[in-house]
Amino acid sequence: MKVALEQGRGGPPMYLQLANALQAFIAEEQLQPGDLLPSENALASENHLSRATVIKAFDLLIERGLISRRQGRGTFVNARPMERQLPDFTSFSEHVHGLGLTPGSELLSFDRFEPHASGRPDSSFTEDQAVVSVERLRLVDGVPVGIHRALVPADVVDVLGMDEQTAAAPGFSFYQSLQTHGIFLASGEETLRAINANASDAAVLNVDEGTALIEIVRDSRDTTGRLVEVVRARYLGSQYLYHITFAPSNPGVTHEEEDRTHSFPRSGGGLAAAAQRMRR
């Protein structure tokens, strides 16, 4: 693949020109997620560039979330990042459908843990409460984007009639099932942090160990205040984008003035408050 590059002093750096040219090529040729890009060696040879320059261009496109490397296989086009508004109680399927993409799931595990059972995942549920763990691989247009584990009270699972076969069925939506059985989510607390994929997650997501992930921990409650779901999900950082719109509660009033007057409600936050929730 030969690209037009501006030679000589005063022009943009060669790696930046190459990255922009590759980005334009992906858009103009309407490359699809999973399409293979030319190798670093091929691009370097055909454009009379050093391999280090090509690697730097690829690194920039990885930062932009456009491509990803797969060790021993090459460099591939990513699906466009899935922007998600906060707060948002839509299901994964609803969210992905809303972006004009095709959602998919593969059941990885379905386990029931009785009270005080060994190996039971840590969560906000009390130890004397039986819970069911449902872990799924999330896909968009057939490409893995995340691993989603939900802990649900066993009595809620029984009300829904959800078993391993049900959870594995194509198109199954936990949120839709809740609504069908008269259980409506009303509030939740969600915490996000950046992590790196461990060996297990990397194998499932088909990425290199250490790849950047966004970890999401969420407690969801119904209209009675009952805790009905504790989620721990890990999404590829290049594939998932959270978008938050915010405004001061009193326009024109500084944070310092709001702090003094206590004119708006506050909830716990920050690293210290999140520490316990992240110990999953």
Secondary structure by P-SEA (a helix, b strand, c coil): cbbbbbbccccccaaaaaaaaaaaaaaaaccccccccccaaaaaaaacccaaaaaaaaaaaaaaccccccccccbbbbcccccccccccccaaaaaaaacccccccccbbbbbcccccccccccccccbbbbbbbbbbbccccccbbbbbbbcaaaaaaacccccccccccccaaaaaaaaccccccbbbbbbbbbbcaaaaaaaccccccbbbbbbbbbbcccccccbbbbbbcccccbbbbbbbbbccccccaaaaaaaccccccccccccccccccc
